[in-house]
Amino acid sequence: MKTKHVWFALSALAIAGCSQNEITEISPEANPEVGFSVFTGTQTKGTITDNTESGTGIKAKGFGVLAYYTGATDFASYTSPTPNFMWNQKVEYKSSAWSYTPLKYWPNTTDEKISFFAYAPYADTQNTASSSNGIELTAATASGYPKITFHWNTTTSSAGVDLVATNAAQTGGDKTVDLTKQTAAVPFKFKHVLSRANFWAKLDGSVNDSETKVFIKGIKLLGTGASTPAVANSSSKFYTKATYKWEDGTWDYTAGTKQAAAVDLDGGILNKTTQSFGSGNVYTTSSVAVTATAASMFKATQYLFLIPPAANGIAASTDIRILLTYDVVTLDTKLDGGKSVIEAKSVVSLPNGTLKGGSAYKYVFTIGLEGVKVSADVENWDADVNVVDAALTEDAIKDAITAFSTIKGSTSACTKFSVHVTGTASVAATLNLSGMTTTNFATNDCITLDFSDVTGISGSNTIAVTAPTGWTASGSPLSSAGQITLTKN
């Protein structure tokens, strides 16, 4: 009788796949469980999908996994692979660790492969734009590379979703396709796949803002249909539905949907307040006040997350157009009501070359007496801070730093890294990292060893770190939960 060790779902003792084969033993040594770790840029805004336990952070919302068992054959060569190992498996952060159920185990045969595809935030239901963050996965029976059809929420701009996902093109320490049995966690390096936009505004020198002020009352994203004022925008590339391709991290617009009607951004995203301009509050309309100093028109925890119009972003002036509606208010005691109010509408095209997938943009609208001009700056997003979880062991922390070195080698813009350490300190410990190879790092690169969630650090139970050669450790030793920072000399 042919005998083979395969994985099984622990909770139900159910064999997953290869049901014709006999199970003779299951052991942690022969069939290590499949575990996960997460890398993603850390941010502070509430609507961003980051690696935190609050708001929309991955640790708060969880992430989904699709996994394919293809035997000894590579995924790309396998005939009609289906997610026969995991489909939309929710992975949650509990008790300072990533967990899921039913627990799955690696195949025992060394050349048998599993390919993993992950996304966040997790979507428990599918197929609609308003539920589950507009995320629609290919079915559990679908073959080939999986895809995400993303539906942009056209009704509530403040409910924007920062979709992050892996892709099969990732290599080295970020590789998640064609993996064989391992004891290390599968490293998911999530990438922001939408475009992030923040709208700012300021006055140019033509406006004397002591007597005349400008107040923005509304912003609309124009679609392909008619608008007021009339704009010929039939070639708009304002997509509210498109498909993310996991195989290479690109977007497919073949079955996409372009928005027809203009979308009003006054759904909780604009930082509108009741105004009090002039003696006796002669102008009180709820709006965003514009001054000579540029300031965001959005609330502090809000961004727009848009489907990029093409692989290289905006290519034409009609791709993405914005309609600004604003009042120009001049104080004049001779007039009835003590003011003159002129409502203005201005259509502005976002600049070419912006709104690329995975990039963040700060658009500054400069308002003058002769109209509105817009400029764009690329904001740091993906390359801010890379974070990974690690157990409170010397080897686990070394593995995390080694993974960071791989990231640094392929993305030189990354300068900040953080290891989120979990566990319990039962005795005084020194983590000796002096013999590590950290070739890819550059001067002033920082690695934060975050022991904030480690319990038992107190009194004699200290945590000390010996820095890698050529690095400086600050904050060591720790006598209470906290952080130690490594800086490349």
C-alpha positions as CSV (number, residue, x, y, z in Angstrom):
1,M,0.0,0.0,0.0
2,K,1.3,3.4,-0.9
3,T,2.1,5.5,2.2
4,K,2.4,9.2,2.3
5,H,2.4,11.9,5.0
6,V,0.1,14.9,4.1
7,W,-1.4,17.8,6.0
8,F,-4.8,17.7,7.8
9,A,-7.2,20.1,9.4
10,L,-6.6,19.6,13.1
11,S,-10.0,20.6,14.4
12,A,-11.9,18.0,12.4
13,L,-9.2,15.5,11.7
14,A,-10.2,15.8,8.0
15,I,-7.7,15.0,5.3
16,A,-7.3,17.8,2.8
17,G,-6.5,16.5,-0.7
18,C,-4.9,13.2,-1.8
19,S,-7.7,11.2,-0.1
20,Q,-6.6,8.0,-1.7
21,N,-3.4,8.0,0.4
22,E,-3.2,6.4,3.9
23,I,-2.1,8.5,6.8
24,T,0.3,6.6,9.0
25,E,1.5,9.4,11.3
26,I,1.2,13.1,12.0
27,S,3.9,14.8,14.0
28,P,5.0,18.4,14.4
29,E,8.5,17.5,13.1
30,A,7.2,15.7,10.0
31,N,4.3,18.0,9.2
32,P,5.0,21.5,10.6
33,E,1.9,23.7,10.8
34,V,1.5,26.5,8.2
35,G,2.1,29.9,10.0
36,F,2.0,33.4,8.7
37,S,3.8,36.7,9.3
38,V,3.1,40.1,7.9
39,F,5.2,42.9,6.5
40,T,3.5,46.2,5.6
41,G,4.2,49.9,5.7
42,T,3.2,51.5,9.1
43,Q,1.1,54.6,8.9
44,T,-0.8,56.8,11.3
45,K,-4.0,57.7,9.4
46,G,-7.1,55.9,10.5
47,T,-8.3,54.7,7.1
48,I,-5.0,53.2,6.0
49,T,-4.5,49.4,6.0
50,D,-1.4,49.2,8.2
51,N,0.1,46.7,10.6
52,T,-1.7,48.0,13.7
53,E,-4.4,46.6,16.0
54,S,-6.7,49.7,15.8
55,G,-8.9,51.2,13.2
56,T,-8.4,49.7,9.8
57,G,-5.1,48.0,10.7
58,I,-4.5,44.5,9.5
59,K,-4.3,43.3,13.1
60,A,-7.7,44.8,13.8
61,K,-9.5,43.6,10.6
62,G,-7.5,40.4,9.7
63,F,-6.5,39.3,6.3
64,G,-7.6,36.7,3.8
65,V,-5.6,33.8,2.2
66,L,-6.1,31.7,-0.9
67,A,-3.7,28.7,-1.1
68,Y,-3.1,26.1,-3.8
69,Y,-1.6,22.6,-3.4
70,T,0.0,21.6,-6.7
71,G,2.1,18.6,-5.7
72,A,5.6,18.6,-7.2
73,T,4.6,20.9,-10.0
74,D,5.1,24.6,-10.1
75,F,1.9,26.7,-9.9
76,A,2.5,28.2,-13.4
77,S,2.9,24.8,-14.9
78,Y,0.1,23.1,-13.1
79,T,-3.1,22.3,-15.1
80,S,-6.0,24.4,-13.8
81,P,-4.9,24.9,-10.2
82,T,-7.8,25.7,-7.8
83,P,-7.6,27.0,-4.2
84,N,-7.8,23.4,-2.7
85,F,-5.8,24.2,0.4
86,M,-7.4,27.5,1.5
87,W,-10.0,29.9,0.1
88,N,-10.6,33.2,1.8
89,Q,-9.2,31.8,5.0
90,K,-9.4,34.5,7.6
91,V,-6.2,35.0,9.6
92,E,-6.6,37.0,12.8
93,Y,-4.3,38.6,15.3
94,K,-5.0,37.1,18.8
95,S,-2.9,37.0,21.9
96,S,0.0,38.7,20.1
97,A,0.1,36.1,17.3
98,W,-1.5,35.4,13.9
99,S,-3.9,32.5,14.1
100,Y,-6.6,30.8,11.9
101,T,-8.8,27.7,12.0
102,P,-8.9,25.0,10.9
103,L,-5.1,24.7,11.3
104,K,-3.3,23.4,8.2
105,Y,0.0,21.5,7.9
106,W,2.7,21.3,5.3
107,P,2.9,18.2,3.1
108,N,5.7,15.9,4.4
109,T,7.2,15.2,1.0
110,T,9.9,17.8,0.5
111,D,9.2,18.6,-3.2
112,E,5.4,19.2,-2.8
113,K,4.4,22.8,-3.2
114,I,1.8,25.2,-1.9
115,S,1.3,28.7,-3.3
116,F,-0.2,31.5,-1.2
117,F,-2.1,34.7,-2.1
118,A,-3.1,37.1,0.5
119,Y,-5.1,40.4,0.8
120,A,-6.4,42.8,3.4
121,P,-8.7,44.1,4.9
122,Y,-10.5,40.8,5.2
123,A,-13.9,40.5,3.3
124,D,-16.3,38.0,4.8
125,T,-18.9,38.3,2.1
126,Q,-18.5,39.0,-1.6
127,N,-19.9,40.5,-4.8
128,T,-21.2,43.9,-3.8
129,A,-19.7,47.4,-3.8
130,S,-21.2,48.4,-0.4
131,S,-20.5,45.3,1.6
132,S,-17.2,43.7,2.7
133,N,-15.2,46.7,1.5
134,G,-16.1,46.1,-2.2
135,I,-13.7,43.1,-2.4
136,E,-14.8,40.2,-4.7
137,L,-12.6,37.2,-5.0
138,T,-12.6,34.6,-7.7
139,A,-14.7,31.6,-6.7
140,A,-13.3,28.7,-4.8
141,T,-13.9,26.6,-7.9
142,A,-12.1,29.0,-10.3
143,S,-8.9,27.7,-11.8
144,G,-5.7,29.6,-12.6
145,Y,-4.3,32.6,-10.8
146,P,-6.8,34.2,-8.4
147,K,-8.0,37.7,-8.9
148,I,-9.7,40.5,-6.9
149,T,-12.5,42.5,-8.5
150,F,-12.6,45.7,-6.6
151,H,-15.8,47.8,-6.4
152,W,-15.2,51.4,-5.5
153,N,-17.8,52.9,-3.1
154,T,-19.5,55.7,-5.0
155,T,-21.9,56.7,-2.2
156,T,-19.8,57.2,0.9
157,S,-16.4,58.7,0.1
158,S,-15.3,58.5,3.8
159,A,-15.7,54.7,3.6
160,G,-12.7,54.4,1.3
161,V,-10.8,51.1,1.4
162,D,-7.0,50.8,1.2
163,L,-6.7,47.5,-0.5
164,V,-3.3,45.7,0.0
165,A,-2.2,42.4,-1.5
166,T,0.7,40.2,-2.3
167,N,1.6,39.1,-5.9
168,A,3.2,36.1,-7.4
169,A,6.1,38.1,-8.8
170,Q,7.6,38.7,-5.4
171,T,10.9,36.8,-4.9
172,G,13.5,36.1,-2.3
173,G,12.3,36.5,1.2
174,D,9.0,37.8,0.0
175,K,8.2,34.8,-2.2
176,T,4.9,33.1,-1.5
177,V,4.4,30.9,-4.6
178,D,5.7,27.3,-4.9
179,L,6.8,27.0,-1.3
180,T,7.8,23.7,0.1
181,K,7.7,22.5,3.7
182,Q,9.2,24.9,6.2
183,T,9.1,25.8,9.8
184,A,9.3,29.5,9.3
185,A,6.1,31.5,8.8
186,V,5.0,32.4,5.3
187,P,6.1,36.0,4.9
188,F,3.3,38.2,3.4
189,K,4.7,41.4,2.1
190,F,1.5,43.4,1.4
191,K,1.6,46.2,-1.2
192,H,-0.8,49.1,-1.5
193,V,-2.4,48.4,-4.9
194,L,-4.7,51.5,-5.2
195,S,-3.6,55.1,-5.6
196,R,-3.9,57.4,-2.5
197,A,-4.9,61.0,-2.9
198,N,-5.1,63.9,-0.5
199,F,-6.5,67.3,-1.6
200,W,-5.0,70.5,-0.3
201,A,-5.9,74.1,-1.1
202,K,-4.4,77.6,-0.8
203,L,-4.8,81.1,-2.1
204,D,-2.4,82.7,-4.6
205,G,-1.2,86.3,-4.1
206,S,-4.1,87.9,-6.0
207,V,-6.5,87.4,-3.1
208,N,-6.4,89.8,-0.1
209,D,-7.7,87.5,2.5
210,S,-8.2,90.1,5.2
211,E,-11.2,91.4,3.3
212,T,-11.9,88.6,0.8
213,K,-11.9,85.0,1.7
214,V,-12.6,81.8,-0.3
215,F,-14.6,78.9,1.1
216,I,-14.8,75.6,-0.7
217,K,-18.3,74.2,-0.4
218,G,-18.0,71.0,-2.5
219,I,-15.7,68.7,-4.5
220,K,-16.8,66.2,-7.1
221,L,-15.0,63.6,-9.1
222,L,-16.4,63.9,-12.6
223,G,-17.5,60.8,-14.5
224,T,-18.2,60.2,-18.2
225,G,-21.7,61.7,-18.1
226,A,-22.9,65.3,-18.3
227,S,-22.1,67.6,-15.4
228,T,-22.6,71.2,-14.4
229,P,-20.9,73.1,-15.7
230,A,-21.0,71.0,-18.9
231,V,-17.7,69.1,-19.4
232,A,-16.9,66.8,-22.4
233,N,-15.4,64.0,-20.4
234,S,-16.5,60.9,-22.3
235,S,-13.0,59.6,-22.2
236,S,-12.8,59.7,-18.4
237,K,-10.8,56.9,-16.7
238,F,-12.5,57.2,-13.4
239,Y,-12.9,53.5,-12.8
240,T,-15.2,52.3,-10.0
241,K,-14.6,48.6,-10.9
242,A,-11.5,46.8,-12.1
243,T,-9.7,43.6,-11.5
244,Y,-6.4,43.2,-9.6
245,K,-4.2,40.4,-11.0
246,W,-2.4,38.5,-8.3
247,E,0.0,36.9,-10.8
248,D,1.9,40.2,-11.4
249,G,0.3,42.9,-9.2
250,T,-1.3,44.8,-12.2
251,W,-4.8,45.9,-12.9
252,D,-7.1,44.6,-15.7
253,Y,-9.8,47.0,-17.0
254,T,-11.3,44.6,-19.5
255,A,-14.5,44.1,-17.5
256,G,-14.1,47.3,-15.6
257,T,-16.7,50.0,-15.0
258,K,-16.2,53.7,-15.6
259,Q,-18.3,56.0,-13.4
260,A,-21.0,58.0,-15.3
261,A,-22.4,60.4,-12.7
262,A,-20.2,62.8,-10.7
263,V,-19.3,61.5,-7.3
264,D,-19.7,64.0,-4.4
265,L,-17.0,63.9,-1.8
266,D,-19.1,65.7,0.8
267,G,-19.9,62.4,2.4
268,G,-17.8,62.8,5.5
269,I,-14.4,63.2,4.0
270,L,-14.3,67.0,3.6
271,N,-13.3,68.9,6.6
272,K,-16.2,71.3,6.5
273,T,-17.1,73.5,9.4
274,T,-19.6,76.3,10.1
275,Q,-17.8,79.6,9.3
276,S,-17.9,82.9,11.2
277,F,-16.4,85.4,8.8
278,G,-17.0,89.1,9.4
279,S,-18.2,91.0,12.4
280,G,-21.5,89.5,13.5
281,N,-20.8,86.3,11.5
282,V,-22.0,87.6,8.2
283,Y,-20.9,84.4,6.4
284,T,-21.7,81.1,8.2
285,T,-22.0,78.6,5.4
286,S,-20.5,75.2,6.2
287,S,-17.4,74.9,4.1
288,V,-13.6,74.6,4.1
289,A,-11.8,78.0,4.6
290,V,-8.9,78.6,2.2
291,T,-6.0,80.7,3.3
292,A,-2.5,81.7,2.0
293,T,-1.1,78.7,3.7
294,A,-1.8,75.3,2.1
295,A,-3.9,73.0,4.2
296,S,-5.7,69.7,3.6
297,M,-9.4,69.9,2.6
298,F,-9.9,66.4,4.1
299,K,-10.4,65.4,7.7
300,A,-7.4,64.2,9.5
301,T,-8.1,60.5,9.1
302,Q,-9.3,60.5,5.5
303,Y,-7.8,59.9,2.1
304,L,-9.2,59.0,-1.3
305,F,-8.2,55.5,-2.5
306,L,-8.7,55.3,-6.2
307,I,-8.3,52.6,-8.8
308,P,-5.3,53.8,-10.9
309,P,-6.5,54.8,-14.4
310,A,-3.7,52.9,-16.1
311,A,-0.4,51.2,-15.3
312,N,1.5,54.5,-15.5
313,G,-1.3,56.6,-13.9
314,I,-2.9,59.6,-15.6
315,A,-2.0,60.0,-19.3
316,A,-4.5,62.7,-20.5
317,S,-6.2,65.7,-19.1
318,T,-9.6,64.0,-19.4
319,D,-8.6,61.0,-17.3
320,I,-9.5,62.3,-13.9
321,R,-11.2,65.7,-13.5
322,I,-12.3,67.4,-10.4
323,L,-15.1,70.0,-9.9
324,L,-14.6,72.6,-7.2
325,T,-17.5,74.7,-6.0
326,Y,-16.5,77.6,-3.8
327,D,-17.7,81.0,-2.6
328,V,-15.6,84.2,-2.9
329,V,-16.8,86.3,0.0
330,T,-15.9,90.0,0.3
331,L,-16.9,92.0,3.4
332,D,-18.7,95.3,2.5
333,T,-20.8,97.1,5.1
334,K,-22.6,99.1,2.4
335,L,-24.2,96.0,1.1
336,D,-27.3,94.2,2.4
337,G,-26.0,91.5,4.8
338,G,-22.5,93.1,5.0
339,K,-21.0,91.0,2.2
340,S,-20.9,90.1,-1.4
341,V,-20.9,86.4,-2.3
342,I,-19.9,85.0,-5.7
343,E,-20.2,81.3,-6.2
344,A,-17.6,79.9,-8.6
345,K,-17.2,76.5,-10.2
346,S,-13.9,75.4,-11.6
347,V,-13.0,72.1,-13.4
348,V,-9.5,71.0,-12.9
349,S,-7.6,68.0,-14.4
350,L,-5.3,66.1,-12.2
351,P,-1.7,66.2,-13.5
352,N,-0.4,63.6,-16.0
353,G,1.9,60.9,-14.5
354,T,0.1,60.8,-11.1
355,L,-2.3,58.3,-9.6
356,K,0.0,55.3,-10.2
357,G,-0.9,52.2,-8.3
358,G,0.9,51.9,-4.9
359,S,1.8,55.6,-4.8
360,A,0.4,58.5,-2.7
361,Y,-0.1,62.0,-3.9
362,K,-0.7,65.4,-2.3
363,Y,-2.6,67.6,-4.8
364,V,-2.5,71.3,-4.0
365,F,-5.3,73.4,-5.6
366,T,-4.2,77.1,-5.8
367,I,-7.2,79.4,-6.0
368,G,-6.8,82.9,-7.4
369,L,-9.1,85.5,-9.0
370,E,-8.5,84.0,-12.4
371,G,-9.2,80.4,-11.6
372,V,-7.7,77.3,-10.0
373,K,-4.4,75.6,-10.7
374,V,-3.3,72.2,-9.3
375,S,0.1,70.8,-8.6
376,A,1.1,67.4,-7.2
377,D,3.7,66.0,-4.9
378,V,4.5,62.3,-4.4
379,E,4.1,61.5,-0.7
380,N,6.0,58.7,1.1
381,W,3.8,55.7,1.5
382,D,5.1,52.2,0.7
383,A,8.6,52.9,1.9
384,D,7.8,54.3,5.3
385,V,8.3,51.6,7.8
386,N,8.4,47.8,7.2
387,V,7.1,45.7,10.1
388,V,7.4,42.0,10.9
389,D,6.4,39.9,13.9
390,A,8.9,37.8,15.7
391,A,9.1,35.6,18.8
392,L,11.2,36.5,21.8
393,T,14.2,34.5,20.6
394,E,17.6,35.4,19.2
395,D,17.1,33.3,16.0
396,A,13.6,34.7,15.3
397,I,14.8,38.3,15.5
398,K,17.8,37.5,13.4
399,D,15.5,36.0,10.8
400,A,13.4,39.1,10.8
401,I,16.4,41.4,10.3
402,T,17.6,39.0,7.5
403,A,14.2,39.4,5.8
404,F,14.6,43.2,6.1
405,S,18.0,43.0,4.4
406,T,16.3,41.3,1.5
407,I,13.7,44.0,1.3
408,K,16.5,46.7,1.5
409,G,18.3,45.0,-1.4
410,S,15.4,45.3,-3.7
411,T,13.9,48.6,-2.4
412,S,16.7,51.0,-1.5
413,A,14.2,53.7,-0.5
414,C,13.3,51.7,2.6
415,T,15.1,53.2,5.6
416,K,13.0,52.3,8.6
417,F,12.2,48.8,9.9
418,S,10.5,47.5,13.0
419,V,10.4,44.0,14.6
420,H,7.3,43.5,16.7
421,V,8.5,41.0,19.4
422,T,6.1,38.9,21.3
423,G,6.5,36.5,24.2
424,T,7.3,36.4,27.9
425,A,10.6,37.4,29.6
426,S,11.2,34.9,32.4
427,V,14.9,35.6,33.0
428,A,17.4,38.3,32.1
429,A,18.3,37.9,28.5
430,T,20.9,39.2,26.0
431,L,20.1,39.0,22.3
432,N,23.4,38.8,20.6
433,L,23.1,40.0,17.0
434,S,26.8,40.8,16.6
435,G,27.5,38.1,14.1
436,M,24.7,39.0,11.7
437,T,25.3,39.8,8.0
438,T,23.6,43.1,7.2
439,T,25.2,43.9,3.9
440,N,22.3,45.7,2.2
441,F,21.6,48.3,4.8
442,A,22.9,51.8,4.4
443,T,24.2,54.4,6.9
444,N,21.4,55.8,9.1
445,D,19.0,53.0,8.4
446,C,17.0,52.2,11.6
447,I,15.6,48.9,12.9
448,T,13.3,49.3,15.9
449,L,13.1,46.2,18.1
450,D,9.6,46.7,19.7
451,F,9.2,44.8,23.0
452,S,6.1,46.8,24.0
453,D,3.9,43.6,23.9
454,V,6.5,41.4,25.7
455,T,5.3,40.5,29.2
456,G,7.5,40.0,32.3
457,I,10.1,42.6,31.6
458,S,10.8,44.1,35.0
459,G,13.3,44.1,37.9
460,S,16.0,41.6,37.1
461,N,14.2,40.3,34.0
462,T,15.9,42.7,31.6
463,I,16.2,42.5,27.9
464,A,19.6,43.6,26.4
465,V,20.7,43.6,22.8
466,T,24.2,43.4,21.4
467,A,24.1,45.3,18.1
468,P,25.3,43.8,14.8
469,T,28.8,44.9,13.8
470,G,28.7,48.4,12.5
471,W,25.5,49.3,14.3
472,T,24.6,51.2,17.5
473,A,21.9,50.1,19.9
474,S,20.1,52.7,21.9
475,G,17.6,52.0,24.7
476,S,19.4,48.8,25.8
477,P,18.9,47.2,28.3
478,L,15.2,47.4,28.9
479,S,13.9,47.0,32.5
480,S,10.3,47.4,31.4
481,A,8.3,46.9,28.1
482,G,9.6,49.3,25.5
483,Q,11.8,49.6,22.4
484,I,15.5,49.3,21.5
485,T,16.7,51.0,18.3
486,L,19.5,49.8,16.1
487,T,21.1,52.4,13.8
488,K,23.5,51.7,11.0
489,N,26.7,53.6,11.5
